[in-house]
Amino acid sequence: MEKKPMDIGLAFSRIETAVSPWPKAALFQLAEEGFTSAFEQLVACIISIRTFDEVTLPVSRKLFERARTPAAMSTLSYEELDTLIKASTFHEHKANQILAIARRVIDEFDGQLPCDREVLLSFAGVGPKCANLVLGIACEEPFISVDVHVHRVTGRWGYVQTSAPEKTLLALEAKLPPRHWIDINRLLVPFGKHICTGKLPHCSSCPVLDMCQQVGVTAHR
C-alpha cells in the first residue's frame, strides 16, 4: 500500500471513533467522574505508575471516598492509606509519597496544589508524565504526556523517531500542533492498548493504516 503523508488532525478524528467502544485512560475517566482537581489527578497518577488502569480506577475511587483534598488525605495514617491503595504496585512507597505531598501542599501552598509544572516536578517520584497529565487534565494547559503507548504508536507511524519516551516528548513538542497536546495521550492510550498493540498490532482494522509507515512492524493481525 502506498502511504499518504500523516495528517495528524485526520488521524486523531479517525482514532476518536475507533476507540469509542473501549474504556478511557484512567485519569481521563476519573476526570469525567468529577475528580478534576490537580491534587486528585496527581494522586491518581501516582497510583497508576506500573499499575493497570483496571486496578488504578477502583483503587483511586476507593481512596477518594475517604479523602479527596490534601487536608483530608493528611489525616489518614500511613497504615490506613497503604491499605486503601494496596492493590496498586509498590503501594507502600506510594502511600509515603502521597502523604508527603498532602502535607507539603498544606504547609507550603495553603492546602491548594498549584498548576505549576516546577512545583509538581519537585515532589519526589513525580516525573514529566504525571506532571504533564495533571496540567493537561486538571489545569487545561497544553502539555504532552508520553507513556509507552504514545511512544510506540508515534514511532510506528514514523511521525517521530526516537529511542525513549523522554525523547519522544521533546520531538512531539517540536512537531505536534499544541491543540493536540492533551488529546494525544487521551486517544493513543486506548488505541495502543486495543488496536496498535505492542505485539501483533491489529493493522488490518487500523483506521490510520493508509498514513502509518509501520516502522518496526514485522508481523500483524
C-alpha positions in Angstrom: 0.0 0.0 0.0 1.3 3.4 -0.9 1.3 5.5 2.2 -0.2 9.0 2.4 1.5 11.8 4.4 0.4 11.8 8.1 -2.4 14.2 8.6 -2.5 14.3 12.4 -5.8 16.0 12.7 -7.5 13.4 10.4 -5.7 10.6 12.3 -7.0 11.8 15.6 -10.5 12.2 14.3 -10.5 8.6 13.0 -8.9 7.3 16.2 -11.6 9.0 18.3 -14.2 7.0 16.5 -12.2 3.8 16.6 -11.5 3.8 20.4 -15.0 4.9 21.4 -16.1 1.3 22.4 -13.0 0.9 24.7 -12.5 2.2 28.2 -10.9 5.6 28.5 -7.4 6.1 30.0 -7.7 6.1 33.8 -7.1 9.7 34.6 -9.4 10.9 31.8 -12.1 8.6 33.1 -11.7 9.9 36.7 -11.9 13.4 35.4 -15.3 12.6 33.8 -16.4 11.3 37.1 -15.7 14.6 38.8 -12.2 14.0 40.1 -10.8 17.0 38.4 -8.6 18.8 41.0 -4.8 18.9 40.4 -4.3 17.0 43.7 -6.8 14.3 42.8 -5.2 13.9 39.4 -1.7 13.8 40.8 -2.6 11.2 43.4 -4.4 9.0 40.8 -1.3 9.3 38.5 1.0 8.2 41.3 -1.3 5.2 41.9 -1.3 4.4 38.2 2.5 4.0 38.0 3.3 0.4 37.0 -0.3 -0.4 37.6 -3.0 -1.4 35.1 -5.9 1.0 34.6 -8.3 -1.8 35.6 -6.7 -1.5 39.1 -6.0 2.2 39.1 -9.6 3.2 38.7 -11.2 1.2 41.6 -8.2 1.9 43.9 -8.5 5.7 43.2 -12.2 5.7 43.7 -11.9 3.9 47.0 -9.3 6.3 48.2 -11.2 9.3 47.2 -14.3 8.1 49.1 -12.2 8.6 52.2 -10.1 11.7 51.2 -10.1 14.0 48.2 -8.2 17.0 49.4 -4.7 17.4 50.9 -6.3 18.3 54.3 -8.4 15.1 54.3 -5.5 13.0 53.0 -3.1 14.2 55.7 -5.4 12.9 58.4 -5.0 9.3 57.2 -2.4 7.2 58.9 0.2 5.6 56.8 -1.3 2.2 57.6 -4.8 3.2 56.5 -3.7 4.8 53.3 -1.5 1.9 52.4 -4.4 -0.5 53.0 -6.7 1.7 50.7 -4.2 1.5 47.8 -2.8 -2.0 48.5 -3.9 -3.4 45.1 -1.6 -1.0 43.3 2.0 -1.9 42.5 4.6 -0.5 45.0 1.8 0.6 47.3 4.0 1.0 50.4 6.2 3.6 48.6 3.2 5.3 47.0 1.5 5.7 50.4 4.5 7.5 51.7 4.7 9.7 48.6 1.0 10.7 48.8 1.1 11.6 52.4 4.3 13.6 51.9 2.7 15.5 49.1 -0.5 16.2 51.0 1.4 17.6 54.0 3.7 19.7 51.9 0.7 21.2 50.0 -0.8 22.2 53.3 2.5 23.6 54.7 3.6 25.4 51.5 0.6 26.1 49.4 -2.3 26.7 51.9 -3.8 23.3 51.0 -4.2 24.0 47.3 -1.9 22.3 44.9 -1.0 24.9 42.2 -1.0 24.4 38.5 2.8 24.8 38.3 5.0 22.3 36.5 8.1 23.1 38.6 6.1 22.5 41.8 4.7 19.2 40.5 8.2 18.0 39.4 9.6 19.0 42.8 7.7 16.2 44.5 9.7 13.0 45.0 8.7 10.4 42.4 6.7 12.8 40.1 8.1 12.9 36.6 7.2 14.6 33.4 4.5 12.1 32.5 2.4 12.7 35.7 3.1 16.4 35.8 2.0 16.9 32.3 -1.1 14.8 32.7 -2.1 16.9 35.7 -1.5 20.1 33.9 -3.4 18.9 30.9 -6.4 17.4 32.5 -6.9 19.3 35.8 -5.5 22.7 34.7 -6.5 22.5 31.0 -3.0 23.7 30.0 -1.4 22.4 26.8 1.2 19.8 27.9 2.0 16.4 26.3 2.2 13.3 28.4 4.2 10.5 26.8 3.8 6.9 28.1 4.7 3.6 26.4 1.7 3.8 24.1 2.3 7.3 22.8 6.0 6.5 22.3 5.3 3.2 20.5 2.4 4.5 18.3 4.0 7.7 17.1 7.2 5.8 16.4 5.4 3.2 14.3 3.7 5.9 12.4 7.1 7.4 11.5 5.8 10.7 12.9 8.7 10.9 15.3 11.7 8.6 15.5 13.3 8.4 19.0 14.7 5.8 21.3 12.9 6.6 24.5 9.6 8.2 25.8 11.6 11.2 27.2 13.0 11.9 23.7 9.6 11.4 22.1 8.2 14.1 24.4 10.7 16.6 23.1 10.2 15.5 19.5 6.4 15.9 19.8 6.7 19.3 21.5 8.6 20.4 18.4 6.3 18.9 15.8 2.8 18.3 17.1 0.4 21.3 16.9 -0.4 22.4 20.5 -4.2 21.9 20.0 -3.5 18.2 20.1 -1.2 18.1 23.1 -3.7 16.9 25.6 -5.6 14.6 23.2 -2.6 12.6 22.2 -2.5 10.8 25.5 -6.3 10.6 25.8 -6.5 8.9 22.4 -3.4 6.9 22.0 -3.6 5.1 25.3 -6.7 3.1 24.4 -5.5 3.0 20.7 -2.2 1.5 21.8 -3.9 -0.9 24.2 -6.5 -2.3 21.9 -5.5 -1.6 18.3 -1.8 -0.6 17.8 -0.7 -3.2 20.4 2.8 -4.0 21.4 2.8 -7.4 19.8 0.9 -8.3 16.6 -0.9 -4.9 16.2 -4.3 -5.0 14.5 -3.1 -3.3 11.3 -6.0 -4.9 9.3 -8.5 -2.8 11.3 -6.4 0.2 11.9 -8.1 3.5 11.0 -4.9 5.2 10.0 -3.1 2.3 8.2 -3.0 4.4 5.0 -0.9 7.0 6.8 1.2 4.7 9.0 4.7 3.8 8.0 4.5 0.6 10.2 8.1 1.2 11.4 9.4 -2.0 13.0 6.2 -4.0 12.4 7.3 -7.4 11.2 4.0 -9.3 11.9 0.5 -8.1 12.5 -3.1 -9.1 12.6 
